[in-house]
Amino acid sequence: MATTEHTYVVEGMSCGSCKLSVTEEVEQVRGIEAIDVDLETQRLTVRGNDVADAEVRAAVENAGYRVAA
């Protein structure tokens, strides 16, 4: 399996607590190996094997945020 990287724009993140909430939810997604949340650009980058896009999006929503279309 090859490691892949996906980047998402997460709307509404503005503080360290936001970053932590998103990180904690997304790190539970199967296959995730690394997560980077950049508050300045509101970007979430995940790396891993067989990471399901729908699961990442659901995890962001569970944290209380929305992935931009």
N, C-alpha and C positions, 0 to 999 in steps of 0.2 A: 504494500500500500504506500502510495506517495503522500507526503505531507502537502496539504494545500493551505492557502491563505485567503481569507475573505475579509473585506472591509465594509462596514455598515455606518451610516450616519444615524446617530441616535438623538432624537429631538428631546429637549428639556433638561439635559444634564448641565448643571452649573456649579457644582461644588464637590468636595472630597467625598461627602456622604453619597452623592449621586454615583460617583465613580465606584465606590465600594459596593453599593447595591447592585449595580450592573455586573461588576466583576463576580460577586458571590453567586448570582443567578446563572450567569453564562458558564462559569467554571464547572457547573454540574452537568453540562451537556456532554453526552458520550462522545469521545474522540478528541476532545479539546486538549491540546498540549500547552498552548500559550495564549495569553490574552493581553492586549494593550488597549487601554482606554485613554484617549486624549481629550481632555475637557475643552481645550482651546478650539479644536476643530470639530468637536462633538463626534469623533470617529471611534469606532470599536473595531479592532482588528483581531481576528482569531486565527490560530494555526492549529492544524491537527489532521487526523486521518478519518475519512468518512464522516465528516461533520455535516449534519443535516441542517440546511438553511432554515427550514421551518422551526426546528428546535431552538436555534439561536434566536430567531425572531420572537418565539414564544417566551424564552427566558428574559429577553429585554422587556417584553410586556409584563411579565410577572414581577419585574423589578419596578414597574410603574412608569415606564418610558415607551416611546414609540420609535420604530425604525422608519426612517423616511423612505418614501417610494422610490 
